[in-house]
Amino acid sequence: MGGFLNSTIARKFAMALSGLFLVLFLAQHFSINFISVFSKDVFNEVSHFMGTNFFVQALLQPILIFGVIFHFVMGFILEAKNRGARDIKYVKFAGNENSSWVSRNMIYSGLVVLAFLGLHFYDFWFPEMIHKYIESHPEDAARYYDELVAKFQSPVRTILYVVSFVFLALHLYHGFSSSFQSVGWRNKYAKGLRGFTKAYAIIIPLGFIFIALFHYINNL
């Protein structure tokens, strides 16, 4: 496996696959959270299932965490390699001519998303682990909605979430479509697929922003 990842092409391919996996998770995560806008009871029911199902907790959750770590590690490695390649003094890198601003700054939008994931883990994942495995509280299937809403009482935290979702949109806008190119998806459906990835990159983050603002306003 280490030998396979020694080439730049292999790293891009592996990073693209991990990115596509995370995009699928993001859609699922958005779908669950969007339920909170319409039904407290259904949101609690779905969240309780996800939080107590053995398959989700013991298999999917570790795979997800590995996928996140792998994706960002590959991103840092590729960025370091790219910067090293551009540091040849006698070659002028015409960034504005060769690529978009978003594509040239993927590392920065990625760092903001990574910082947001740290906040998100601090807000939800760590308290969940403490609640279930350290403090060993009895199961309470009705607690999830109130825990979610409580996080958006603070205008500062809500703004942090909104800004993070804007950077997520920027990261997805280039990353999602380029992932298909990296895995070799070039056929008659490529143009339509590119349009879908651009729409996804805008709609999903906007949906998350709507959820955050909805709960903040409802807390006023």
JOZI-V717415 format. One record per helix or strand of 2 or more residues. SS is the DSSP state (alpha for helix, beta for strand). FROM is the first residue (numbers start at 0). LEN is the number of residues. If there is no record, write none. Layout:
# JOZI-V717415
SS_FROM_LEN ; SS_FROM_LEN
This chain:
# JOZI-V717415
alpha_3_3 ; alpha_7_31 ; alpha_39_13 ; alpha_53_33 ; alpha_94_4 ; alpha_100_4 ; alpha_105_29 ; alpha_143_7 ; alpha_154_28 ; alpha_189_30
